[in-house]
Amino acid sequence: QVQLVESGGGLVQAGGSLNLSCAASGSILSIRAMKWYRQAPGKERELVAAITRGGSTNYADSVKGRFTISRDNAKNTMYLQMNSLKPEDTALYYCNAYGYSGTWNDYWGRGTQVTVSS
């Protein structure tokens, strides 16, 4: 069984920073792409940032220059450093990993809430 657990969310004022973590555990043997998604109330889930196993990254236009995605392959952990936060960044942030545990599958965490006050 594979688990993804996000942490690091919270309440922060506009202009502040948060650092999210996503740790994969269980029977996962290898992870290719890892991604952060977010979903605000009444909106569809959107891709925030993605990183390959080799470290190539891409970002949603709305977060470019403010968010930085990274990962530690040895620890099966991914991070999202979020700076200059805005109220519109308020959402439930989900971790996604494409990993191998006998077969290749998409795995999801349960999310961590980020709330940015104005």
N, C-alpha and C positions, 0 to 999 in steps of 0.2 A: 504494500500500500504506500502511496506517495502523498505527502502533505506539503502544501505551501502555506507559510504563515507570514503575514505582513505585520509590521510593527512600525511605530514612530509617528503615527498620526496624532492630531490634537488640534487645539484651538490656538490660533496665533493672530496677531494684528497684521493688517496690511503692511507690506514692506518687510515682514519678518521672514524667517527661514524655518524649514523642517527637513529632516533627513529620514526618508522611509527605508525600511529594510524588508527583504523577502527571503526567507530561508526555506530551502527545499530539503525534505528529510524522507526517510523511509527507503524503499527498495529502488530508488531511481539510480540508474547506473551512469547516465550521460545526459547532458542538457545542451540542446542547440540554442535556438533563440529564446531570449527572455524579454518580457514586455511589461510595461505598466499601462493599465487602462484606468479610466475614471468614469464615474457616472454621477451626474448631478440630478437632483429631484426633478422629475418630469422630462428628463432628457435621455437620449440614447447613450449607451456606453461608447466612449471614444478612446482611440489609441493616443497615449501621451508620449511614450518613448519606447524604443526597442534597442536591443543590443545582441549581437551575435556572439558565439563562443570566442571568436577571435578578437572581439572588441569593437567592431564596427557599429556605429550608432546612427539612429535617426530620430527626429523629434517632430511633434506637431508644431505647426507654425506659431500657435498661441503660446508655446512655452520655450521656444528657441531663445537662447541667450540667458534664460533664467533657471532652467532645470538642467541637471547633469545626471545621466544614467551611467552606472558602472556595475561591475560584477567581480566576484572572487570565485573563480572556477573550483579552486581547491575546497572551498567551503560551501559550494552550491548556493551562493547567496548573491542577491542583486540589491542595488541601492538606487535611491533617487534623491539627490540633493536638490531641494527646491528653495530658491532665493527670490527675493522681491515678490513675495506672494501677493496675489490680488484677490478680492472677494469672489471673482468669477472662477478662481481655482477651487472653490469649495465643492467637495464631492467625496464620494466613497472611492478610494483608490484600490484597484485590484492588481494582483501579481499574476502573470501568466508565464508558463514555461512549456516548451516543447521538448519532452524528455523521453528517455528509453528506460523501461522497466520490464523488458521482455518483448514489448512492442512499443512503437512510437505513439505517443499520445499528447494531447493538450491537457495541461493541468492548471487549475485555478485556485487561488486563495479565496478567503472569505471577505477580504477587504479591510481597509483601515480608514477611518473617517478623518478628513482634513477639513477644518472650518476656518475660514479667514474672515475676520471682522473688519469692518471699515472704520 
